[in-house]
Amino acid sequence: MKSLLKIFSLYFIAISFFSCEKKSEITFAEHIAPIVHKNCMPCHRPDGPGPFSLITYNDVSKRAKMIKLVTTAHYMPPWPADPNYTHFADERVLPETDIELIKQWIENGTPLGDTTKLLAPPVYPEKSLLGKPDLVLKMKEPFFVKGDNKDRFILMKYPWEIIQDTFIRAIEFVPGKKKLVHHMNGFLINYDDGKKKDVYEGAWWADTYEYDYPTAYEKMKLPNDDGTYPVLTPSATNYLPGVLPFIYPNGIGGFYMRKKGAVFLKDMHFGPSPKDGYDDSYFNIFFDSVPPKRRTLEFQLGTLGHVREITPPLVIPPDTVMTFRTQWTVPMDISIITINPHMHLLGKSYHAFALTPQNDTIRLIKIPKWNFRWQYFYTFKKMVKIPKGSTIYAYGTYDNTKNNPSNPFSPPQTVGEREGSMRVTDEMFQFIITYLPYKLGDEKIDMEAEMNKLKK
């Protein structure tokens, strides 16, 4: 018996020894740097959207405790969608094995390791997540946002004049001050030859609280020189907190670009701020040599949507947690490319799916913990076919209690839709769907692989 106990003791000592040895072998150079460079550095780098760089050993080691906290809590990388429900292109989800490696490395004292095994970090283009742009559009001067805790809805134009007509492959919006910019909806203006002499004349912005739309358009000199209006291309570019730029495979999406034109922001929403600030947001434009073969279409459910019915009406009394629904029955076979759930500060969770005429469920998205700061346009790895006659359902749950740390009111007040208001302190419930009329084979196209090929 004693011999048996001795054998077991030696066995567990050996296991503990090799376990500790294995943990001690986790180093930044060999194990942690590849994880950081792939998952953190795309945002956390100079001129990236992250607030600090995570590239070098010193960058990472000095923030080790914070990194351990946010990775084990699955707060970073930010990815609100449940990866066990649906997968999307370029989803930011760390495998549990990587999270455990980071945790053990930090608990072992963040050893650097053999620097000869440290690979050079990837080279990213400056001030872009897509690559080197062909054209950068900036405002004439930074826009002043007064620190009076009021929402501002501004019309803006970013004009261009290029040598010849071309096509746009992708438009990347780069917010200057993420704490100020709440959302942006951008149209394209293309002026026909001879219709507009100077695209730069007139005001570059107008406050919608000061001017009605016709007056603002005149102030900004948006019409053609003869007073007629150019054709607008709606929803060419959009932004919400946390949104990342995307680029579709060749032949899908894209826009025509005349020699003279402008990106026109029908809504540039600056959220309430207690401090004065300046915003210098800009656009990166990526050209294409061929016209898009298939134009993307968009359908919006809920607040301000094509289908506006929300059940029950979106009114959330104080001290309540309520769930609302909106739905749409598709009139033809469609291929969904991208979806965008949208709520404001009272959002608690989100769930969307489709139900076919045969009562089969097609999963779209589930967000167990809504985060107002991260509202992506989720692009599927492969397009999702929704058969004709299927109904798309979206459910949003809102928490209007004191237990919601994002609640803008203390004590809680009745909050809901208010005459189409997009103010942060009002609420919205939307489900935006970007799709194509279905073609045989759409569901086999590897969107993620094709998109990554096109990044420069």
C-alpha positions as a Markdown table, in Angstrom:
| # | Residue | x | y | z |
|---|---|---|---|---|
| 1 | Met | 0.0 | 0.0 | 0.0 |
| 2 | Lys | 2.8 | 2.4 | 0.9 |
| 3 | Ser | 4.6 | 1.6 | -2.3 |
| 4 | Leu | 1.4 | 2.3 | -4.3 |
| 5 | Leu | 1.0 | 5.7 | -2.5 |
| 6 | Lys | 4.6 | 6.5 | -3.2 |
| 7 | Ile | 4.1 | 5.8 | -6.9 |
| 8 | Phe | 1.0 | 8.0 | -7.0 |
| 9 | Ser | 2.9 | 10.8 | -5.1 |
| 10 | Leu | 5.8 | 10.6 | -7.6 |
| 11 | Tyr | 3.3 | 10.7 | -10.5 |
| 12 | Phe | 1.5 | 13.8 | -9.3 |
| 13 | Ile | 4.8 | 15.5 | -8.5 |
| 14 | Ala | 5.9 | 14.8 | -12.1 |
| 15 | Ile | 2.6 | 16.0 | -13.5 |
| 16 | Ser | 2.9 | 19.2 | -11.5 |
| 17 | Phe | 6.5 | 19.7 | -12.5 |
| 18 | Phe | 5.8 | 19.3 | -16.2 |
| 19 | Ser | 2.7 | 21.5 | -15.9 |
| 20 | Cys | 4.7 | 24.3 | -14.3 |
| 21 | Glu | 7.5 | 23.8 | -16.9 |
| 22 | Lys | 5.0 | 24.0 | -19.7 |
| 23 | Lys | 3.5 | 27.2 | -18.2 |
| 24 | Ser | 7.0 | 28.7 | -17.8 |
| 25 | Glu | 7.6 | 28.1 | -21.5 |
| 26 | Ile | 4.9 | 30.4 | -22.5 |
| 27 | Thr | 6.7 | 33.5 | -23.8 |
| 28 | Phe | 5.8 | 36.7 | -25.6 |
| 29 | Ala | 8.2 | 36.1 | -28.4 |
| 30 | Glu | 6.9 | 32.6 | -29.3 |
| 31 | His | 3.3 | 32.5 | -28.1 |
| 32 | Ile | 1.7 | 35.8 | -27.2 |
| 33 | Ala | 3.1 | 38.1 | -30.0 |
| 34 | Pro | 1.3 | 36.2 | -32.8 |
| 35 | Ile | -2.0 | 36.4 | -30.9 |
| 36 | Val | -1.6 | 40.1 | -30.2 |
| 37 | His | -0.5 | 40.9 | -33.8 |
| 38 | Lys | -3.5 | 39.1 | -35.3 |
| 39 | Asn | -6.2 | 40.1 | -32.9 |
| 40 | Cys | -5.2 | 43.4 | -31.2 |
| 41 | Met | -2.9 | 45.2 | -33.5 |
| 42 | Pro | -5.4 | 45.8 | -36.4 |
| 43 | Cys | -7.0 | 48.5 | -34.1 |
| 44 | His | -4.3 | 49.1 | -31.4 |
| 45 | Arg | -1.5 | 50.7 | -33.5 |
| 46 | Pro | -0.4 | 54.2 | -34.4 |
| 47 | Asp | -3.3 | 55.9 | -36.3 |
| 48 | Gly | -5.6 | 53.0 | -35.6 |
| 49 | Pro | -9.0 | 53.3 | -34.0 |
| 50 | Gly | -7.7 | 51.9 | -30.6 |
| 51 | Pro | -6.7 | 54.4 | -27.9 |
| 52 | Phe | -3.2 | 52.9 | -27.5 |
| 53 | Ser | -0.8 | 50.6 | -29.4 |
| 54 | Leu | -0.4 | 46.9 | -28.6 |
| 55 | Ile | 2.6 | 45.9 | -30.8 |
| 56 | Thr | 5.8 | 45.5 | -28.8 |
| 57 | Tyr | 6.6 | 43.5 | -25.7 |
| 58 | Asn | 6.6 | 46.8 | -23.7 |
| 59 | Asp | 3.2 | 47.8 | -25.1 |
| 60 | Val | 1.7 | 44.6 | -23.9 |
| 61 | Ser | 3.5 | 43.8 | -20.7 |
| 62 | Lys | 2.8 | 47.2 | -19.1 |
| 63 | Arg | -0.9 | 46.6 | -19.6 |
| 64 | Ala | -0.8 | 43.0 | -18.7 |
| 65 | Lys | -3.4 | 43.1 | -15.8 |
| 66 | Met | -5.9 | 45.0 | -17.9 |
| 67 | Ile | -5.4 | 42.6 | -20.8 |
| 68 | Lys | -6.0 | 39.6 | -18.6 |
| 69 | Leu | -9.2 | 41.2 | -17.3 |
| 70 | Val | -10.7 | 42.1 | -20.6 |
| 71 | Thr | -9.8 | 38.9 | -22.4 |
| 72 | Thr | -11.0 | 36.5 | -19.7 |
| 73 | Ala | -14.2 | 38.5 | -19.5 |
| 74 | His | -14.6 | 38.3 | -23.3 |
| 75 | Tyr | -14.8 | 42.1 | -23.4 |
| 76 | Met | -11.9 | 42.3 | -25.8 |
| 77 | Pro | -11.6 | 41.9 | -28.7 |
| 78 | Pro | -15.1 | 43.5 | -28.9 |
| 79 | Trp | -17.6 | 41.1 | -30.5 |
| 80 | Pro | -21.1 | 41.3 | -29.1 |
| 81 | Ala | -22.6 | 38.6 | -31.4 |
| 82 | Asp | -22.8 | 35.1 | -29.9 |
| 83 | Pro | -20.3 | 33.0 | -31.9 |
| 84 | Asn | -22.1 | 29.8 | -30.8 |
| 85 | Tyr | -25.2 | 31.0 | -32.6 |
| 86 | Thr | -23.9 | 32.3 | -35.9 |
| 87 | His | -20.5 | 33.0 | -37.5 |
| 88 | Phe | -19.5 | 36.1 | -39.5 |
| 89 | Ala | -16.6 | 37.2 | -41.7 |
| 90 | Asp | -13.6 | 38.5 | -39.8 |
| 91 | Glu | -15.3 | 37.9 | -36.4 |
| 92 | Arg | -13.2 | 39.1 | -33.5 |
| 93 | Val | -13.4 | 36.1 | -31.1 |
| 94 | Leu | -10.4 | 34.8 | -29.2 |
| 95 | Pro | -10.3 | 31.0 | -28.9 |
| 96 | Glu | -10.4 | 29.8 | -25.3 |
| 97 | Thr | -6.9 | 28.3 | -25.8 |
| 98 | Asp | -5.5 | 31.7 | -26.7 |
| 99 | Ile | -7.3 | 33.3 | -23.7 |
| 100 | Glu | -5.7 | 30.7 | -21.4 |
| 101 | Leu | -2.3 | 31.2 | -22.9 |
| 102 | Ile | -2.5 | 34.9 | -22.3 |
| 103 | Lys | -3.7 | 34.3 | -18.7 |
| 104 | Gln | -0.9 | 31.8 | -17.9 |
| 105 | Trp | 1.7 | 34.1 | -19.5 |
| 106 | Ile | 0.7 | 37.0 | -17.4 |
| 107 | Glu | 0.4 | 34.9 | -14.2 |
| 108 | Asn | 4.0 | 33.6 | -14.9 |
| 109 | Gly | 5.3 | 37.2 | -14.9 |
| 110 | Thr | 5.1 | 38.0 | -18.7 |
| 111 | Pro | 8.4 | 36.5 | -19.8 |
| 112 | Leu | 9.8 | 37.9 | -23.0 |
| 113 | Gly | 11.5 | 34.7 | -24.2 |
| 114 | Asp | 13.9 | 34.2 | -27.1 |
| 115 | Thr | 13.8 | 37.3 | -29.2 |
| 116 | Thr | 15.2 | 35.4 | -32.2 |
| 117 | Lys | 11.8 | 33.7 | -32.4 |
| 118 | Leu | 9.9 | 37.0 | -32.4 |
| 119 | Leu | 8.5 | 37.6 | -35.8 |
| 120 | Ala | 8.2 | 41.1 | -37.2 |
| 121 | Pro | 4.7 | 42.6 | -36.7 |
| 122 | Pro | 2.5 | 42.9 | -39.8 |
| 123 | Val | 2.7 | 46.1 | -41.7 |
| 124 | Tyr | -0.7 | 48.0 | -41.8 |
| 125 | Pro | -1.4 | 51.0 | -43.9 |
| 126 | Glu | -1.7 | 54.3 | -42.0 |
| 127 | Lys | -5.1 | 55.5 | -41.0 |
| 128 | Ser | -7.0 | 52.7 | -42.7 |
| 129 | Leu | -8.3 | 49.2 | -41.9 |
| 130 | Leu | -8.7 | 48.3 | -45.6 |
| 131 | Gly | -5.4 | 49.5 | -47.2 |
| 132 | Lys | -3.9 | 52.4 | -49.0 |
| 133 | Pro | -6.8 | 54.5 | -50.3 |
| 134 | Asp | -6.9 | 56.0 | -53.8 |
| 135 | Leu | -8.5 | 59.2 | -52.6 |
| 136 | Val | -8.9 | 60.9 | -49.2 |
| 137 | Leu | -11.7 | 63.4 | -48.7 |
| 138 | Lys | -11.4 | 65.8 | -45.8 |
| 139 | Met | -13.5 | 68.7 | -44.5 |
| 140 | Lys | -12.3 | 72.2 | -45.2 |
| 141 | Glu | -11.6 | 72.7 | -41.5 |
| 142 | Pro | -12.4 | 70.7 | -38.3 |
| 143 | Phe | -16.0 | 71.0 | -37.1 |
| 144 | Phe | -16.5 | 72.6 | -33.7 |
| 145 | Val | -18.8 | 70.8 | -31.3 |
| 146 | Lys | -19.9 | 72.9 | -28.4 |
| 147 | Gly | -19.8 | 71.2 | -25.0 |
| 148 | Asp | -23.4 | 71.9 | -24.0 |
| 149 | Asn | -24.6 | 68.3 | -23.6 |
| 150 | Lys | -26.9 | 68.7 | -26.7 |
| 151 | Asp | -27.3 | 66.4 | -29.7 |
| 152 | Arg | -26.4 | 67.9 | -33.0 |
| 153 | Phe | -27.5 | 66.8 | -36.4 |
| 154 | Ile | -25.4 | 68.3 | -39.1 |
| 155 | Leu | -25.5 | 68.1 | -42.9 |
| 156 | Met | -22.0 | 67.9 | -44.4 |
| 157 | Lys | -20.4 | 67.6 | -47.8 |
| 158 | Tyr | -17.1 | 66.2 | -48.8 |
| 159 | Pro | -16.6 | 67.3 | -52.4 |
| 160 | Trp | -14.2 | 65.8 | -55.0 |
| 161 | Glu | -12.9 | 66.5 | -58.4 |
| 162 | Ile | -10.9 | 63.8 | -60.2 |
| 163 | Ile | -9.5 | 63.5 | -63.7 |
| 164 | Gln | -12.0 | 61.0 | -65.1 |
| 165 | Asp | -15.0 | 59.0 | -64.3 |
| 166 | Thr | -14.4 | 55.8 | -62.4 |
| 167 | Phe | -16.0 | 53.3 | -60.0 |
| 168 | Ile | -15.8 | 53.1 | -56.2 |
| 169 | Arg | -14.9 | 49.7 | -54.7 |
| 170 | Ala | -15.3 | 50.7 | -51.1 |
| 171 | Ile | -15.8 | 53.8 | -48.9 |
| 172 | Glu | -14.1 | 53.9 | -45.4 |
| 173 | Phe | -15.3 | 56.5 | -42.9 |
| 174 | Val | -12.7 | 57.4 | -40.3 |
| 175 | Pro | -14.2 | 59.2 | -37.3 |
| 176 | Gly | -12.1 | 62.0 | -36.0 |
| 177 | Lys | -13.4 | 62.0 | -32.4 |
| 178 | Lys | -15.2 | 58.7 | -31.6 |
| 179 | Lys | -16.5 | 60.1 | -28.4 |
| 180 | Leu | -18.3 | 62.8 | -30.3 |
| 181 | Val | -19.5 | 61.0 | -33.5 |
| 182 | His | -22.6 | 58.9 | -32.8 |
| 183 | His | -23.7 | 58.0 | -36.3 |
| 184 | Met | -23.4 | 59.0 | -39.9 |
| 185 | Asn | -25.5 | 58.2 | -43.0 |
| 186 | Gly | -23.8 | 59.2 | -46.3 |
| 187 | Phe | -25.2 | 59.6 | -49.8 |
| 188 | Leu | -23.2 | 60.1 | -53.0 |
| 189 | Ile | -23.7 | 63.0 | -55.3 |
| 190 | Asn | -22.6 | 62.7 | -58.9 |
| 191 | Tyr | -22.7 | 65.7 | -61.1 |
| 192 | Asp | -23.3 | 65.2 | -64.9 |
| 193 | Asp | -20.7 | 66.8 | -67.2 |
| 194 | Gly | -21.3 | 70.5 | -67.5 |
| 195 | Lys | -23.9 | 70.7 | -64.7 |
| 196 | Lys | -21.6 | 71.9 | -61.9 |
| 197 | Lys | -18.8 | 74.3 | -62.4 |
| 198 | Asp | -17.4 | 74.5 | -58.8 |
| 199 | Val | -18.2 | 71.6 | -56.4 |
| 200 | Tyr | -16.3 | 73.4 | -53.6 |
| 201 | Glu | -18.5 | 76.5 | -53.5 |
| 202 | Gly | -21.0 | 77.1 | -50.7 |
| 203 | Ala | -21.0 | 76.1 | -47.1 |
| 204 | Trp | -19.6 | 72.6 | -46.3 |
| 205 | Trp | -22.0 | 72.1 | -43.4 |
| 206 | Ala | -25.4 | 73.2 | -42.1 |
| 207 | Asp | -27.1 | 72.6 | -38.8 |
| 208 | Thr | -30.6 | 71.1 | -39.2 |
| 209 | Tyr | -31.7 | 72.9 | -36.1 |
| 210 | Glu | -31.0 | 76.3 | -37.8 |
| 211 | Tyr | -32.1 | 75.5 | -41.4 |
| 212 | Asp | -34.8 | 73.5 | -43.1 |
| 213 | Tyr | -33.6 | 71.1 | -45.7 |
| 214 | Pro | -34.3 | 73.2 | -48.9 |
| 215 | Thr | -32.6 | 76.2 | -47.3 |
| 216 | Ala | -29.6 | 74.1 | -46.2 |
| 217 | Tyr | -29.2 | 72.6 | -49.6 |
| 218 | Glu | -29.1 | 76.1 | -51.2 |
| 219 | Lys | -26.7 | 77.3 | -48.5 |
| 220 | Met | -24.4 | 74.3 | -49.3 |
| 221 | Lys | -24.8 | 74.8 | -53.1 |
| 222 | Leu | -25.7 | 71.2 | -53.6 |
| 223 | Pro | -28.0 | 71.8 | -56.7 |
| 224 | Asn | -26.7 | 71.9 | -60.2 |
| 225 | Asp | -25.8 | 75.4 | -61.6 |
| 226 | Asp | -29.2 | 75.5 | -63.3 |
| 227 | Gly | -31.1 | 74.9 | -60.1 |
| 228 | Thr | -32.0 | 71.3 | -60.7 |
| 229 | Tyr | -30.9 | 68.6 | -58.4 |
| 230 | Pro | -28.4 | 65.8 | -59.1 |
| 231 | Val | -29.4 | 62.2 | -58.4 |
| 232 | Leu | -28.4 | 60.9 | -55.0 |
| 233 | Thr | -27.2 | 57.4 | -54.3 |
| 234 | Pro | -28.5 | 56.7 | -50.8 |
| 235 | Ser | -26.8 | 54.7 | -48.1 |
| 236 | Ala | -23.5 | 54.6 | -49.8 |
| 237 | Thr | -21.6 | 54.8 | -46.5 |
| 238 | Asn | -22.7 | 54.5 | -42.9 |
| 239 | Tyr | -21.3 | 54.5 | -39.4 |
| 240 | Leu | -22.3 | 53.5 | -35.9 |
| 241 | Pro | -20.2 | 53.2 | -32.8 |
| 242 | Gly | -17.6 | 50.5 | -33.3 |
| 243 | Val | -18.5 | 49.9 | -37.0 |
| 244 | Leu | -15.6 | 48.5 | -39.1 |
| 245 | Pro | -15.3 | 49.2 | -42.8 |
| 246 | Phe | -16.1 | 46.3 | -45.2 |
| 247 | Ile | -15.4 | 45.5 | -48.8 |
| 248 | Tyr | -17.5 | 43.1 | -50.8 |
| 249 | Pro | -16.1 | 40.6 | -53.4 |
| 250 | Asn | -15.5 | 41.7 | -56.9 |
| 251 | Gly | -18.7 | 42.2 | -58.9 |
| 252 | Ile | -20.9 | 42.8 | -55.8 |
| 253 | Gly | -21.7 | 46.3 | -54.6 |
| 254 | Gly | -19.7 | 49.4 | -55.5 |
| 255 | Phe | -20.7 | 52.7 | -57.0 |
| 256 | Tyr | -20.3 | 54.9 | -60.1 |
| 257 | Met | -18.1 | 57.9 | -59.5 |
| 258 | Arg | -18.2 | 60.9 | -61.9 |
| 259 | Lys | -15.4 | 63.4 | -62.2 |
| 260 | Lys | -17.2 | 65.9 | -60.0 |
| 261 | Gly | -19.3 | 65.0 | -56.9 |
| 262 | Ala | -19.4 | 64.8 | -53.2 |
| 263 | Val | -20.1 | 62.5 | -50.3 |
| 264 | Phe | -23.1 | 64.1 | -48.7 |
| 265 | Leu | -23.9 | 63.3 | -45.1 |
| 266 | Lys | -27.6 | 63.5 | -44.7 |
| 267 | Asp | -27.1 | 62.7 | -41.0 |
| 268 | Met | -23.9 | 63.5 | -39.1 |
| 269 | His | -24.9 | 63.0 | -35.5 |
| 270 | Phe | -22.7 | 64.4 | -32.8 |
| 271 | Gly | -23.8 | 63.0 | -29.4 |
| 272 | Pro | -24.1 | 65.1 | -26.2 |
| 273 | Ser | -20.7 | 66.2 | -24.8 |
| 274 | Pro | -19.9 | 68.2 | -21.7 |
| 275 | Lys | -16.7 | 69.6 | -23.2 |
| 276 | Asp | -16.0 | 71.6 | -26.4 |
| 277 | Gly | -14.3 | 69.6 | -29.1 |
| 278 | Tyr | -13.3 | 69.5 | -32.7 |
| 279 | Asp | -14.1 | 66.7 | -35.2 |
| 280 | Asp | -12.0 | 66.1 | -38.3 |
| 281 | Ser | -13.6 | 62.9 | -39.6 |
| 282 | Tyr | -12.7 | 61.9 | -43.2 |
| 283 | Phe | -13.3 | 59.4 | -45.9 |
| 284 | Asn | -10.9 | 56.9 | -47.6 |
| 285 | Ile | -12.1 | 56.1 | -51.2 |
| 286 | Phe | -11.0 | 52.9 | -52.9 |
| 287 | Phe | -11.3 | 52.8 | -56.7 |
| 288 | Asp | -12.3 | 49.9 | -59.0 |
| 289 | Ser | -11.6 | 49.5 | -62.7 |
| 290 | Val | -14.9 | 47.7 | -63.6 |
| 291 | Pro | -18.5 | 48.5 | -62.8 |
| 292 | Pro | -20.3 | 46.3 | -60.2 |
| 293 | Lys | -22.3 | 43.5 | -61.8 |
| 294 | Arg | -24.7 | 43.2 | -58.9 |
| 295 | Arg | -26.1 | 46.2 | -57.0 |
| 296 | Thr | -26.7 | 45.5 | -53.3 |
| 297 | Leu | -30.2 | 46.4 | -52.0 |
| 298 | Glu | -31.2 | 47.4 | -48.4 |
| 299 | Phe | -34.3 | 46.8 | -46.3 |
| 300 | Gln | -34.8 | 48.3 | -42.9 |
| 301 | Leu | -37.2 | 47.0 | -40.3 |
| 302 | Gly | -38.4 | 49.0 | -37.3 |
| 303 | Thr | -37.8 | 52.7 | -36.5 |
| 304 | Leu | -37.7 | 54.8 | -39.6 |
| 305 | Gly | -37.7 | 51.6 | -41.7 |
| 306 | His | -39.5 | 50.3 | -44.8 |
| 307 | Val | -41.5 | 48.3 | -42.3 |
| 308 | Arg | -42.1 | 50.5 | -39.3 |
| 309 | Glu | -44.4 | 48.3 | -37.2 |
| 310 | Ile | -43.0 | 47.4 | -33.8 |
| 311 | Thr | -45.0 | 45.2 | -31.4 |
| 312 | Pro | -45.8 | 46.5 | -28.9 |
| 313 | Pro | -45.2 | 50.2 | -29.8 |
| 314 | Leu | -41.7 | 51.2 | -28.7 |
| 315 | Val | -42.4 | 52.8 | -25.4 |
| 316 | Ile | -40.5 | 51.7 | -22.3 |
| 317 | Pro | -41.9 | 52.8 | -19.0 |
| 318 | Pro | -39.5 | 53.4 | -16.1 |
| 319 | Asp | -38.5 | 50.4 | -13.9 |
| 320 | Thr | -39.4 | 47.9 | -16.6 |
| 321 | Val | -37.6 | 45.3 | -18.8 |
| 322 | Met | -39.5 | 44.9 | -22.1 |
| 323 | Thr | -39.1 | 42.9 | -25.3 |
| 324 | Phe | -40.3 | 44.2 | -28.7 |
| 325 | Arg | -40.6 | 42.6 | -32.1 |
| 326 | Thr | -40.5 | 43.6 | -35.8 |
| 327 | Gln | -40.9 | 41.3 | -38.8 |
| 328 | Trp | -40.8 | 41.1 | -42.6 |
| 329 | Thr | -42.0 | 38.5 | -45.0 |
| 330 | Val | -39.7 | 38.4 | -48.0 |
| 331 | Pro | -41.4 | 38.5 | -51.4 |
| 332 | Met | -38.8 | 36.6 | -53.3 |
| 333 | Asp | -35.7 | 34.5 | -52.8 |
| 334 | Ile | -32.9 | 36.7 | -51.4 |
| 335 | Ser | -29.2 | 36.4 | -50.4 |
| 336 | Ile | -28.4 | 38.2 | -47.2 |
| 337 | Ile | -24.9 | 39.7 | -47.2 |
| 338 | Thr | -24.8 | 42.0 | -44.1 |
| 339 | Ile | -27.1 | 42.7 | -41.2 |
| 340 | Asn | -27.1 | 45.5 | -38.7 |
| 341 | Pro | -29.0 | 45.4 | -35.4 |
| 342 | His | -29.5 | 48.8 | -33.8 |
| 343 | Met | -30.7 | 50.0 | -30.4 |
| 344 | His | -29.6 | 52.8 | -28.0 |
| 345 | Leu | -28.6 | 52.9 | -24.4 |
| 346 | Leu | -31.4 | 50.9 | -22.9 |
| 347 | Gly | -30.7 | 47.9 | -25.1 |
| 348 | Lys | -30.2 | 44.7 | -23.2 |
| 349 | Ser | -30.2 | 41.8 | -25.8 |
| 350 | Tyr | -31.0 | 41.2 | -29.5 |
| 351 | His | -32.1 | 38.2 | -31.4 |
| 352 | Ala | -33.0 | 37.8 | -35.1 |
| 353 | Phe | -33.8 | 34.8 | -37.3 |
| 354 | Ala | -35.9 | 33.7 | -40.3 |
| 355 | Leu | -38.7 | 31.2 | -40.4 |
| 356 | Thr | -39.3 | 29.5 | -43.7 |
| 357 | Pro | -42.7 | 28.4 | -45.1 |
| 358 | Gln | -41.7 | 24.9 | -44.0 |
| 359 | Asn | -41.1 | 26.2 | -40.4 |
| 360 | Asp | -37.4 | 25.7 | -40.7 |
| 361 | Thr | -35.4 | 28.2 | -38.6 |
| 362 | Ile | -32.5 | 30.2 | -40.3 |
| 363 | Arg | -30.2 | 31.7 | -37.6 |
| 364 | Leu | -29.2 | 35.3 | -38.2 |
| 365 | Ile | -27.8 | 36.8 | -35.0 |
| 366 | Lys | -28.0 | 36.7 | -31.3 |
| 367 | Ile | -26.5 | 39.3 | -29.0 |
| 368 | Pro | -26.9 | 38.2 | -25.4 |
| 369 | Lys | -25.4 | 41.5 | -23.9 |
| 370 | Trp | -26.1 | 44.6 | -26.0 |
| 371 | Asn | -23.2 | 47.1 | -26.1 |
| 372 | Phe | -24.0 | 50.5 | -27.4 |
| 373 | Arg | -20.3 | 51.1 | -28.1 |
| 374 | Trp | -20.0 | 48.2 | -30.6 |
| 375 | Gln | -22.6 | 48.1 | -33.3 |
| 376 | Tyr | -21.3 | 46.3 | -36.3 |
| 377 | Phe | -22.5 | 45.7 | -39.8 |
| 378 | Tyr | -22.1 | 41.9 | -39.6 |
| 379 | Thr | -21.2 | 40.3 | -42.9 |
| 380 | Phe | -21.8 | 36.6 | -43.2 |
| 381 | Lys | -19.0 | 34.3 | -44.1 |
| 382 | Lys | -21.2 | 33.0 | -46.9 |
| 383 | Met | -24.4 | 34.7 | -48.1 |
| 384 | Val | -27.5 | 33.4 | -46.4 |
| 385 | Lys | -30.4 | 32.3 | -48.7 |
| 386 | Ile | -33.8 | 33.3 | -47.4 |
| 387 | Pro | -36.5 | 31.6 | -49.5 |
| 388 | Lys | -39.5 | 33.4 | -50.8 |
| 389 | Gly | -42.3 | 33.6 | -48.2 |
| 390 | Ser | -40.0 | 33.3 | -45.2 |
| 391 | Thr | -40.5 | 35.7 | -42.4 |
| 392 | Ile | -37.6 | 37.5 | -40.7 |
| 393 | Tyr | -38.1 | 38.2 | -37.1 |
| 394 | Ala | -36.1 | 40.6 | -34.9 |
| 395 | Tyr | -36.6 | 40.8 | -31.1 |
| 396 | Gly | -35.1 | 43.5 | -28.9 |
| 397 | Thr | -35.1 | 43.6 | -25.1 |
| 398 | Tyr | -34.7 | 46.9 | -23.3 |
| 399 | Asp | -33.7 | 47.5 | -19.6 |
| 400 | Asn | -35.1 | 50.8 | -18.3 |
| 401 | Thr | -34.2 | 50.2 | -14.7 |
| 402 | Lys | -31.6 | 51.6 | -12.3 |
| 403 | Asn | -29.7 | 48.3 | -12.8 |
| 404 | Asn | -28.8 | 49.4 | -16.3 |
| 405 | Pro | -25.5 | 51.3 | -16.0 |
| 406 | Ser | -26.1 | 52.9 | -19.4 |
| 407 | Asn | -29.5 | 54.3 | -18.5 |
| 408 | Pro | -29.3 | 58.0 | -19.4 |
| 409 | Phe | -31.8 | 59.0 | -16.7 |
| 410 | Ser | -31.7 | 58.7 | -12.9 |
| 411 | Pro | -34.2 | 58.0 | -11.8 |
| 412 | Pro | -35.5 | 56.1 | -14.9 |
| 413 | Gln | -38.0 | 57.9 | -17.1 |
| 414 | Thr | -40.4 | 56.8 | -19.9 |
| 415 | Val | -38.3 | 56.4 | -23.0 |
| 416 | Gly | -39.3 | 55.5 | -26.6 |
| 417 | Glu | -39.5 | 56.6 | -30.2 |
| 418 | Arg | -40.1 | 60.3 | -30.5 |
| 419 | Glu | -41.2 | 61.6 | -34.0 |
| 420 | Gly | -38.3 | 59.8 | -35.6 |
| 421 | Ser | -35.7 | 61.2 | -33.2 |
| 422 | Met | -32.3 | 59.7 | -33.4 |
| 423 | Arg | -31.1 | 61.4 | -30.2 |
| 424 | Val | -29.1 | 59.1 | -27.9 |
| 425 | Thr | -31.5 | 59.6 | -25.0 |
| 426 | Asp | -34.5 | 58.5 | -27.1 |
| 427 | Glu | -34.7 | 54.8 | -28.3 |
| 428 | Met | -34.7 | 53.1 | -31.6 |
| 429 | Phe | -35.2 | 49.5 | -32.7 |
| 430 | Gln | -33.9 | 48.6 | -36.1 |
| 431 | Phe | -32.8 | 45.7 | -38.2 |
| 432 | Ile | -31.0 | 46.7 | -41.4 |
| 433 | Ile | -30.5 | 44.0 | -44.1 |
| 434 | Thr | -28.2 | 44.3 | -47.1 |
| 435 | Tyr | -29.0 | 41.7 | -49.7 |
| 436 | Leu | -29.1 | 40.6 | -53.3 |
| 437 | Pro | -31.8 | 38.9 | -55.3 |
| 438 | Tyr | -30.8 | 35.3 | -55.0 |
| 439 | Lys | -28.7 | 33.6 | -57.7 |
| 440 | Leu | -27.9 | 29.9 | -57.8 |
| 441 | Gly | -24.6 | 29.4 | -56.0 |
| 442 | Asp | -24.7 | 32.6 | -53.8 |
| 443 | Glu | -24.6 | 30.5 | -50.6 |
| 444 | Lys | -21.3 | 28.9 | -51.8 |
| 445 | Ile | -19.4 | 32.2 | -52.3 |
| 446 | Asp | -16.7 | 32.5 | -49.6 |
| 447 | Met | -17.3 | 36.1 | -48.7 |
| 448 | Glu | -14.5 | 36.3 | -46.1 |
| 449 | Ala | -11.8 | 34.9 | -48.4 |
| 450 | Glu | -12.9 | 37.1 | -51.3 |
| 451 | Met | -13.0 | 40.2 | -49.0 |
| 452 | Asn | -9.6 | 39.6 | -47.6 |
| 453 | Lys | -8.1 | 39.2 | -51.1 |
| 454 | Leu | -9.2 | 42.7 | -51.9 |
| 455 | Lys | -7.7 | 44.4 | -48.9 |
| 456 | Lys | -4.6 | 46.3 | -50.0 |
